Amino acid sequence: MSDLRETRLEKAQALAAIGQGPYGLRFEPSHRHGQLQEAHADLPNGEERDVAVAVAGRVMTRRVMGKLAFFTLADETGPIQLFIEKATLEAEIPEDPEAFAHLTSLVDAGDLIGVKGTLRRTDRGELSVKVKGWTMLTKSLQPLPDKWHGLADVEKRYRQRYLDLIVSPDTRETFRRRALMVSAMRRWLDARDFLEIETPVLQSVPGGADARPFETHHNALDLPLTLRIATELHLKRLVVGGFERVYELGRIFRNEGISTRHNPEFTSVEIYQAYADYTDMMQLTEQLIASVCQEVCGSTTITYQGTEIDLAPPWRRATMHELVEQACGLDFTTFATRDEAAAAMAAAGLEVPALADSVGRLLVEAFDQRVEANLVQPTFVLDYPVENSPLARAHRSKPGLVERFELFIVGRETANAFSELIDPVDQRQRLENQQARRAAGDLEAQGVDEDFIHALEVGMPPTGGLGIGIDRLVMLLTDSPSIRDVIAFPLLRPGAVG
């Protein structure tokens, strides 16, 4: 690699000597490659079209055959072939009688160049730019990965994403779809009078989720701070202040492990609607996701890892109690004590974690172990235990439960929603219970946010709230098995460059 780099540095010096960069200032393409391919699809094989074009991009491949050369030039929209003929090029650039030799010997795969010329379709049917002038835009000092094998090292794909994007059209398509999905989601919400309002990333009291925060410090104020683990509590303050439909789509930070579905830095959208409850949020969720899927994928039926997924509403609805009883034969409504539930779980072959200190927490454990992975088609799981849902409103007819649902697709939680708890006395008690758990060693338990409690005491209207994991939804819509495939720059341990 060191020898290759030295050779390319020598070529850069040679390019400078003939007035070709090697690092240009600007170039104005007349067309993108995809536009040319579409606009001139009718050009017959072996014929030329006297249309002046200017294109730019990265040289991906090059073949030099005597007085003729073929390069492949790629821009964001795809490749186009360059047809480089010695006689034509040198006739068009009389001030450089070695123009063909300079272009074919000093330009390497990986370089960025601009060319001008006309169009022709080769006898083999390849639309090509017949080159009549060229400009070096950026000399690449590092070679591209082998074109036949690409980036076989998965870790390198994530660590050097720029190389992955250069050599993999599928990777570029994944991030293109991600961008389109986020834009479509914002348009859908904006069209329904939701306002996106930004909330703080640096917070004095982390809240809105059970998660361990990242800790930092503000020097000038000598103030310990954390990065936000959710946007929930500040968006609810906005509802207290009179905004009836608000949302924020942005980055969340949780100091947790890494897996195919977890990254410490991820993206979510949280949505709050005054005078609504969790049944309204169910309708909003399925309509929003189905609409975005239709716009990005062209259909509400997609394939994920070989399984067809139907996202057309309405989606299945089932309570957590029903699903657990169907999966392992345990009716948690019949258990009077934690020990009774634990004994039944053990008899059914389920693990019984010591930290699951109530019937409700054991119900969630049974769900996690036996149900979650089998929820392939979109399913709203309803009515969670109050112990696991400190920010959700008590169920209107089922004691010990709250009005909450989580959406599961392909065995993964994709969304979470509540009828929001607006009683400040109940909310304080629940957060104090969480704080006690934290004091006992649960680092993911929340604390008491006194300002948030004060906001509830001012008065918050009945509200439905919803959070959707953007990365997991992108995984679904792009058929990606790992969250690191859909985050452009996932968190990794430091590694060697090159």
Backbone torsions as a table, in degrees:
resi	resn	phi	psi	omega
1	MET	NA	-37.3	179.8
2	SER	-63.9	-40.7	178.5
3	ASP	-65.9	-41.6	178.9
4	LEU	-61.4	-42.4	-179.7
5	ARG	-63.8	-41.8	178.9
6	GLU	-62.9	-39.7	178.4
7	THR	-62.7	-41.0	-179.2
8	ARG	-71.1	-33.5	174.4
9	LEU	-63.2	-39.0	176.2
10	GLU	-63.9	-39.6	177.2
11	LYS	-65.5	-37.2	177.7
12	ALA	-61.4	-40.5	177.7
13	GLN	-66.1	-38.9	178.0
14	ALA	-65.7	-38.0	177.0
15	LEU	-64.1	-42.2	178.4
16	ALA	-61.4	-35.9	-177.8
17	ALA	-66.9	-27.9	179.2
18	ILE	-99.5	10.8	176.4
19	GLY	81.2	22.1	179.7
20	GLN	-113.0	74.1	173.0
21	GLY	74.0	-125.9	14.6
22	PRO	-87.7	7.6	178.9
23	TYR	-127.7	102.6	-173.8
24	GLY	-74.5	168.8	179.5
25	LEU	-93.4	-52.2	179.6
26	ARG	-157.7	161.4	176.0
27	PHE	-152.2	138.3	-176.7
28	GLU	-111.1	98.0	176.7
29	PRO	-66.6	143.4	174.7
30	SER	-83.7	-26.9	-177.2
31	HIS	-145.7	156.2	164.7
32	ARG	-91.0	158.4	-172.9
33	HIS	-61.3	-41.5	-179.9
34	GLY	-62.1	-35.4	178.2
35	GLN	-64.2	-42.8	179.5
36	LEU	-64.9	-43.1	-179.4
37	GLN	-59.8	-40.2	-178.3
38	GLU	-75.2	-43.6	-174.4
39	ALA	-70.3	-26.0	-174.9
40	HIS	-119.4	30.7	178.2
41	ALA	-64.5	-19.3	-177.8
42	ASP	-88.2	-1.8	-178.9
43	LEU	-68.2	120.6	-176.0
44	PRO	-69.9	157.8	177.0
45	ASN	-59.4	137.7	175.8
46	GLY	81.0	2.2	-177.0
47	GLU	-112.1	158.8	179.6
48	GLU	-114.7	159.8	177.7
49	ARG	-134.2	121.3	-174.1
50	ASP	-81.1	68.3	178.4
51	VAL	-118.4	122.6	-178.9
52	ALA	-75.0	127.0	179.1
53	VAL	-133.8	155.0	173.0
54	ALA	-133.8	125.8	-179.2
55	VAL	-132.0	156.1	179.7
56	ALA	-138.0	157.2	177.2
57	GLY	165.0	-168.4	-178.1
58	ARG	-99.3	133.2	176.3
59	VAL	-71.8	119.9	-178.5
60	MET	-99.4	-39.3	177.8
61	THR	-140.8	158.9	178.6
62	ARG	-149.0	136.9	175.5
63	ARG	-132.8	122.9	178.6
64	VAL	-114.2	125.1	-177.2
65	MET	-131.7	83.4	-179.5
66	GLY	67.2	-115.5	-177.8
67	LYS	-94.9	14.3	-179.7
68	LEU	-134.8	142.3	178.3
69	ALA	-141.7	149.3	176.3
70	PHE	-127.4	121.1	173.8
71	PHE	-111.8	152.3	168.7
72	THR	-106.9	124.0	-178.4
73	LEU	-112.5	130.0	-177.9
74	ALA	-119.2	133.9	167.1
75	ASP	-118.5	-169.7	-175.0
76	GLU	-60.3	-27.9	-175.7
77	THR	-89.8	-6.7	178.7
78	GLY	132.6	-172.3	-174.7
79	PRO	-93.5	160.3	166.9
80	ILE	-146.2	149.0	-178.1
81	GLN	-88.3	144.1	172.0
82	LEU	-104.7	127.9	177.1
83	PHE	-103.3	109.6	-172.8
84	ILE	-114.4	112.8	-176.4
85	GLU	-113.2	126.8	-174.1
86	LYS	-56.0	-50.2	-176.2
87	ALA	-62.1	-44.1	-178.9
88	THR	-65.8	-47.0	-175.8
89	LEU	-63.9	-44.3	-176.8
90	GLU	-74.3	-26.1	174.4
91	ALA	-70.1	-33.4	-178.2
92	GLU	-81.0	-20.3	-179.7
93	ILE	-124.7	71.0	-174.9
94	PRO	-64.2	-23.3	-179.5
95	GLU	-72.7	-12.2	178.2
96	ASP	-128.4	88.6	-178.4
97	PRO	-65.5	-12.2	177.8
98	GLU	-107.4	27.2	-174.5
99	ALA	-57.6	-42.6	-178.8
100	PHE	-65.3	-45.2	-179.9
101	ALA	-64.1	-40.3	179.0
102	HIS	-62.8	-46.1	-178.0
103	LEU	-65.1	-43.9	-173.8
104	THR	-81.6	-20.8	-178.1
105	SER	-102.8	-24.8	-175.9
106	LEU	-101.5	-12.8	179.4
107	VAL	-100.2	126.5	-178.7
108	ASP	-112.3	163.0	170.3
109	ALA	-59.5	132.5	-176.3
110	GLY	106.4	-22.7	178.5
111	ASP	-69.7	150.7	174.0
112	LEU	-103.8	124.0	-178.9
113	ILE	-134.0	160.8	170.4
114	GLY	-117.7	141.9	178.7
115	VAL	-134.1	153.9	173.5
116	LYS	-125.2	149.8	179.8
117	GLY	172.8	-156.8	177.4
118	THR	-122.6	-178.2	-175.2
119	LEU	-107.2	146.7	169.7
120	ARG	-150.8	152.6	173.6
121	ARG	-110.7	126.5	-176.3
122	THR	-69.0	168.7	178.3
123	ASP	-60.4	-25.8	178.6
124	ARG	-87.7	2.5	173.8
125	GLY	92.3	14.0	-177.6
126	GLU	-93.6	118.0	175.0
127	LEU	-64.0	131.3	-173.9
128	SER	-137.8	152.5	169.1
129	VAL	-94.4	119.6	175.7
130	LYS	-80.6	108.2	-166.8
131	VAL	-75.2	129.0	176.6
132	LYS	-122.3	-3.4	176.0
133	GLY	-169.1	151.0	-178.7
134	TRP	-146.6	155.4	-179.6
135	THR	-138.7	127.5	173.0
136	MET	-75.6	125.5	-179.5
137	LEU	-102.4	-43.0	176.8
138	THR	-151.3	122.5	175.2
139	LYS	-83.1	122.1	178.3
140	SER	-84.5	126.9	179.8
141	LEU	-92.4	-9.1	179.7
142	GLN	-118.2	138.5	178.8
143	PRO	-72.5	154.4	174.2
144	LEU	-75.8	159.4	173.1
145	PRO	-59.3	154.7	179.0
146	ASP	-52.5	128.7	-172.2
147	LYS	-65.7	-25.0	-177.4
148	TRP	-84.1	-26.7	-175.6
149	HIS	-111.2	-16.7	179.3
150	GLY	58.9	-142.5	178.6
151	LEU	-103.0	88.3	179.7
152	ALA	-70.5	-26.5	178.7
153	ASP	-76.8	106.5	-175.2
154	VAL	-60.3	-41.5	-179.8
155	GLU	-60.3	-39.3	179.8
156	LYS	-67.7	-32.9	177.0
157	ARG	-58.4	-42.0	-179.6
158	TYR	-77.6	-37.9	-174.9
159	ARG	-73.0	-38.7	179.6
160	GLN	-117.6	67.0	-173.7
161	ARG	-59.0	-30.1	-179.7
162	TYR	-60.4	-37.0	176.4
163	LEU	-69.3	-41.0	178.4
164	ASP	-59.5	-42.0	-180.0
165	LEU	-67.2	-36.6	-179.0
166	ILE	-65.3	-44.5	-170.6
167	VAL	-96.9	-9.4	-174.9
168	SER	-122.0	102.5	174.9
169	PRO	-59.9	-31.4	179.9
170	ASP	-65.2	-38.7	178.1
171	THR	-65.3	-43.7	177.8
172	ARG	-60.6	-39.3	-179.7
173	GLU	-65.8	-36.9	177.6
174	THR	-59.4	-46.5	-177.4
175	PHE	-77.7	-25.7	171.7
176	ARG	-64.2	-45.8	179.5
177	ARG	-65.0	-36.8	177.1
178	ARG	-59.4	-47.7	180.0
179	ALA	-61.3	-43.1	179.2
180	LEU	-64.4	-38.2	-179.8
181	MET	-64.8	-45.3	-179.9
182	VAL	-63.0	-43.2	179.0
183	SER	-63.7	-42.4	-179.7
184	ALA	-63.8	-38.4	-180.0
185	MET	-65.4	-44.0	179.0
186	ARG	-64.2	-42.7	179.7
187	ARG	-61.2	-41.8	-178.9
188	TRP	-61.2	-46.0	-178.9
189	LEU	-69.6	-43.0	-179.8
190	ASP	-61.2	-37.8	-179.1
191	ALA	-67.0	-17.2	-179.7
192	ARG	-108.4	24.5	171.9
193	ASP	70.8	20.7	170.2
194	PHE	-82.9	138.7	178.4
195	LEU	-106.0	132.8	174.4
196	GLU	-89.8	119.2	-179.8
197	ILE	-126.1	128.7	-176.1
198	GLU	-78.2	142.2	178.6
199	THR	-120.3	165.6	-172.7
200	PRO	-66.6	142.8	170.3
201	VAL	-87.9	-38.6	176.5
202	LEU	-87.8	124.9	-175.1
203	GLN	-134.8	147.7	177.1
204	SER	-80.4	-35.4	-179.9
205	VAL	-127.1	107.8	179.2
206	PRO	-71.6	141.4	179.7
207	GLY	-166.0	176.4	179.7
208	GLY	98.2	-2.8	179.9
209	ALA	-166.9	159.6	171.1
210	ASP	-89.3	100.4	-176.4
211	ALA	-163.1	151.1	176.5
212	ARG	-86.4	126.2	-175.8
213	PRO	-86.7	162.5	166.2
214	PHE	-81.8	137.7	-177.2
215	GLU	-107.6	143.0	178.3
216	THR	-146.0	-172.6	-175.4
217	HIS	-149.2	134.7	175.4
218	HIS	-94.7	116.0	-172.0
219	ASN	-67.6	-47.5	-173.8
220	ALA	-63.0	-39.1	179.4
221	LEU	-90.3	-5.7	-175.6
222	ASP	50.0	54.4	-170.2
223	LEU	-125.7	121.3	173.2
224	PRO	-70.3	136.1	-177.9
225	LEU	-136.9	164.3	171.9
226	THR	-128.6	157.8	168.9
227	LEU	-78.7	146.6	-174.1
228	ARG	-63.8	142.3	174.4
229	ILE	-103.0	-6.7	176.6
230	ALA	-169.1	163.5	175.6
231	THR	-102.0	1.9	-167.4
232	GLU	-57.7	-53.3	-169.3
233	LEU	-68.0	-33.1	177.4
234	HIS	-75.5	-35.6	176.2
235	LEU	-65.2	-35.3	176.4
236	LYS	-67.0	-35.3	174.6
237	ARG	-58.7	-36.9	178.2
238	LEU	-65.6	-36.7	176.5
239	VAL	-65.8	-41.6	174.5
240	VAL	-56.7	-39.3	-177.4
241	GLY	-75.1	-4.4	173.7
242	GLY	116.6	-7.3	174.4
243	PHE	-78.1	122.2	-172.5
244	GLU	-91.3	-20.3	177.7
245	ARG	-139.8	108.4	-177.8
246	VAL	-133.6	156.8	174.3
247	TYR	-155.8	164.1	170.4
248	GLU	-145.2	132.4	175.8
249	LEU	-112.8	112.4	-174.3
250	GLY	-168.4	-176.5	-174.8
251	ARG	-79.2	140.9	176.4
252	ILE	-124.1	148.8	-174.6
253	PHE	-130.1	120.6	178.7
254	ARG	-133.4	131.0	-175.3
255	ASN	-83.2	76.2	-173.7
256	GLU	-132.6	177.1	-179.2
257	GLY	-71.1	172.2	-178.6
258	ILE	-113.5	134.2	177.1
259	SER	-148.7	-173.5	178.6
260	THR	-66.2	-15.0	179.6
261	ARG	-123.7	4.7	-179.3
262	HIS	-129.7	133.7	170.1
263	ASN	-137.0	136.2	-175.5
264	PRO	-58.4	-26.0	175.9
265	GLU	-116.1	117.8	-177.0
266	PHE	-142.9	176.7	-175.8
267	THR	-119.2	136.7	174.7
268	SER	-138.0	163.6	168.0
269	VAL	-120.4	130.8	173.7
270	GLU	-115.3	135.6	-171.2
271	ILE	-130.6	132.7	-179.4
272	TYR	-130.4	133.1	-178.4
273	GLN	-130.6	118.3	178.8
274	ALA	-69.1	150.9	177.7
275	TYR	65.5	26.3	178.8
276	ALA	-127.8	166.9	175.6
277	ASP	-133.3	-169.5	-172.9
278	TYR	-70.2	-20.6	174.8
279	THR	-69.3	-37.9	174.5
280	ASP	-63.6	-39.0	-179.9
281	MET	-66.5	-30.7	175.9
282	MET	-63.3	-46.3	179.6
283	GLN	-63.9	-43.4	179.3
284	LEU	-60.9	-42.4	-177.1
285	THR	-62.2	-50.2	-176.4
286	GLU	-69.6	-34.4	178.1
287	GLN	-69.2	-42.6	-179.6
288	LEU	-64.1	-50.7	-176.3
289	ILE	-67.3	-40.4	178.4
290	ALA	-64.0	-40.4	179.6
291	SER	-64.7	-44.9	-180.0
292	VAL	-64.4	-41.4	179.2
293	CYS	-62.5	-43.0	179.1
294	GLN	-61.6	-42.0	-177.6
295	GLU	-70.4	-40.2	-174.9
296	VAL	-84.6	-38.9	-174.2
297	CYS	-103.9	-11.6	-179.7
298	GLY	82.1	4.5	-178.8
299	SER	-165.8	159.0	172.5
300	THR	-94.8	2.4	173.4
301	THR	-108.4	121.1	-177.5
302	ILE	-129.4	169.2	174.9
303	THR	-117.1	127.7	177.3
304	TYR	-122.3	116.1	179.0
305	GLN	49.2	43.7	174.9
306	GLY	87.6	-3.6	-179.3
307	THR	-111.1	131.4	178.3
308	GLU	-76.9	129.6	-179.7
309	ILE	-117.0	127.4	-179.9
310	ASP	-103.9	111.0	-178.2
311	LEU	-99.1	9.7	178.5
312	ALA	-72.2	129.5	177.8
313	PRO	-68.9	159.8	-1.6
314	PRO	-82.7	157.4	-179.9
315	TRP	-102.6	159.9	179.8
316	ARG	-59.9	142.1	176.0
317	ARG	-127.4	130.2	178.9
318	ALA	-153.6	146.2	179.1
319	THR	-79.3	157.9	177.2
320	MET	-61.4	-40.4	178.6
321	HIS	-60.0	-45.2	-179.5
322	GLU	-61.1	-45.1	-175.8
323	LEU	-67.0	-40.4	179.0
324	VAL	-66.5	-42.1	179.6
325	GLU	-63.9	-39.9	178.0
326	GLN	-64.7	-36.8	-173.7
327	ALA	-80.8	-36.2	-175.0
328	CYS	-136.1	9.6	172.6
329	GLY	74.0	15.1	-178.4
330	LEU	-106.6	123.8	176.8
331	ASP	-100.0	99.4	-174.5
332	PHE	-70.3	-11.3	176.9
333	THR	-72.7	-13.7	-177.5
334	THR	-93.2	-6.8	-176.2
335	PHE	-89.2	125.3	-178.6
336	ALA	-86.9	-27.1	-176.5
337	THR	-134.1	164.6	177.2
338	ARG	-62.9	-41.1	-178.6
339	ASP	-64.4	-36.9	178.6
340	GLU	-65.3	-43.6	178.1
341	ALA	-65.0	-40.8	-179.0
342	ALA	-63.3	-41.9	179.7
343	ALA	-63.8	-40.4	179.2
344	ALA	-66.8	-38.6	177.7
345	MET	-64.5	-44.7	180.0
346	ALA	-61.6	-40.9	178.6
347	ALA	-64.3	-27.8	179.0
348	ALA	-87.4	3.7	177.6
349	GLY	83.2	20.2	179.6
350	LEU	-98.3	149.8	174.7
351	GLU	-74.1	147.9	-179.5
352	VAL	-123.8	92.8	-178.9
353	PRO	-66.2	141.3	-178.8
354	ALA	-64.8	-32.8	-178.1
355	LEU	-72.0	-16.7	176.9
356	ALA	-78.9	91.8	-165.8
357	ASP	-100.5	18.2	179.2
358	SER	-151.8	166.3	177.3
359	VAL	-60.1	-41.0	-178.7
360	GLY	-63.8	-43.2	179.7
361	ARG	-66.7	-34.6	176.8
362	LEU	-68.7	-35.2	175.2
363	LEU	-58.1	-45.5	179.5
364	VAL	-64.1	-37.7	176.9
365	GLU	-62.2	-43.9	178.5
366	ALA	-62.0	-40.3	177.1
367	PHE	-61.7	-47.2	-178.7
368	ASP	-60.4	-39.0	-174.4
369	GLN	-79.7	-34.4	-170.9
370	ARG	-116.5	-17.6	-171.8
371	VAL	-111.4	-49.3	-166.9
372	GLU	-49.7	-49.9	-174.3
373	ALA	-65.0	-19.9	-176.8
374	ASN	-93.9	0.7	179.4
375	LEU	-88.3	85.4	-173.6
376	VAL	-86.2	-54.9	176.3
377	GLN	-74.3	153.0	-175.2
378	PRO	-56.2	126.6	-176.5
379	THR	-138.7	127.8	171.5
380	PHE	-87.1	117.3	175.7
381	VAL	-95.3	120.2	-168.2
382	LEU	-108.3	154.5	162.4
383	ASP	65.9	81.2	-177.3
384	TYR	-90.9	159.2	174.7
385	PRO	-64.3	147.2	-178.1
386	VAL	-64.0	-29.9	-177.7
387	GLU	-62.1	-30.1	-177.2
388	ASN	-95.2	5.1	-171.1
389	SER	-141.1	69.8	-172.6
390	PRO	-69.8	-11.4	-177.6
391	LEU	-110.7	4.3	-176.6
392	ALA	-101.5	149.7	-177.3
393	ARG	-72.7	142.8	175.8
394	ALA	-58.5	141.3	-178.2
395	HIS	-62.8	139.8	-175.2
396	ARG	-68.8	-19.9	-176.6
397	SER	-138.4	-0.3	-176.8
398	LYS	-125.2	100.4	-178.6
399	PRO	-59.0	141.9	177.9
400	GLY	85.3	-5.8	-179.7
401	LEU	-117.2	168.0	176.9
402	VAL	-125.8	162.5	178.4
403	GLU	-85.7	86.6	-176.4
404	ARG	-140.1	145.7	168.2
405	PHE	-134.6	154.3	166.4
406	GLU	-122.1	141.9	177.0
407	LEU	-96.4	127.1	175.8
408	PHE	-116.1	132.5	174.3
409	ILE	-137.6	137.1	-176.1
410	VAL	46.0	42.1	175.5
411	GLY	74.1	15.0	-177.7
412	ARG	-127.0	139.5	170.8
413	GLU	-66.4	127.7	-178.4
414	THR	-117.1	-26.7	-179.8
415	ALA	-148.8	158.8	-177.7
416	ASN	-146.1	133.4	-174.7
417	ALA	-149.3	155.0	179.1
418	PHE	-136.0	158.7	145.9
419	SER	-78.6	116.6	-169.1
420	GLU	-70.7	142.9	175.7
421	LEU	-74.8	120.5	-177.9
422	ILE	-116.8	-1.4	177.7
423	ASP	-82.5	112.0	-175.4
424	PRO	-66.7	-30.0	179.9
425	VAL	-69.5	-47.4	177.0
426	ASP	-62.6	-41.4	-178.9
427	GLN	-63.7	-41.9	178.4
428	ARG	-61.1	-45.8	-178.4
429	GLN	-60.3	-41.8	-178.6
430	ARG	-67.2	-41.6	179.4
431	LEU	-69.6	-32.9	175.0
432	GLU	-65.8	-36.8	174.8
433	ASN	-62.8	-40.2	177.4
434	GLN	-63.9	-41.6	-178.7
435	GLN	-64.8	-35.3	177.2
436	ALA	-65.7	-39.3	176.4
437	ARG	-63.8	-38.8	178.6
438	ARG	-64.2	-42.1	179.1
439	ALA	-64.3	-27.1	179.6
440	ALA	-84.1	-1.6	175.0
441	GLY	120.2	-2.7	178.0
442	ASP	-83.7	99.2	-174.4
443	LEU	-72.2	-10.2	178.4
444	GLU	-95.1	-8.5	-179.7
445	ALA	-70.8	149.3	-178.1
446	GLN	-83.8	163.7	173.1
447	GLY	-105.8	-172.1	179.3
448	VAL	-95.3	120.1	176.3
449	ASP	-96.7	99.8	-173.8
450	GLU	-62.8	-37.6	179.8
451	ASP	-66.5	-36.3	177.6
452	PHE	-65.7	-42.0	176.8
453	ILE	-60.2	-41.5	178.9
454	HIS	-61.9	-39.8	177.9
455	ALA	-61.2	-41.4	177.8
456	LEU	-64.7	-34.2	178.5
457	GLU	-68.9	-28.0	172.2
458	VAL	-65.2	-34.7	173.9
459	GLY	122.5	117.9	178.0
460	MET	-117.7	130.7	179.9
461	PRO	-67.0	159.8	172.0
462	PRO	-51.9	132.8	-170.1
463	THR	-143.9	140.9	169.5
464	GLY	-102.7	135.0	-179.9
465	GLY	-125.0	148.8	-175.5
466	LEU	-145.3	137.8	170.9
467	GLY	-125.0	135.6	178.8
468	ILE	-124.1	131.0	176.2
469	GLY	-78.6	109.4	-176.2
470	ILE	-63.7	-43.9	-175.8
471	ASP	-63.1	-43.0	179.7
472	ARG	-67.6	-34.2	176.9
473	LEU	-69.2	-38.2	175.5
474	VAL	-63.7	-40.6	175.9
475	MET	-54.2	-45.3	-178.9
476	LEU	-63.5	-46.0	-173.4
477	LEU	-79.3	-11.4	178.9
478	THR	-115.8	7.4	178.6
479	ASP	56.6	45.6	-177.8
480	SER	-104.0	127.9	-175.7
481	PRO	-78.5	-19.8	-175.3
482	SER	-128.9	144.5	178.3
483	ILE	-62.6	-26.5	-179.9
484	ARG	-71.3	-16.1	175.9
485	ASP	-74.1	-19.5	-174.2
486	VAL	-114.9	0.0	172.3
487	ILE	-104.7	121.8	-171.8
488	ALA	-57.7	-41.6	-177.7
489	PHE	-132.9	77.7	-178.7
490	PRO	-68.5	157.5	179.4
491	LEU	-69.9	129.2	179.5
492	LEU	-137.2	159.2	170.6
493	ARG	-65.7	147.1	176.8
494	PRO	-57.9	139.0	-180.0
495	GLY	-139.0	172.6	-179.6
496	ALA	-67.7	146.5	176.5
497	VAL	-91.8	140.1	176.2
498	GLY	96.2	NA	NA
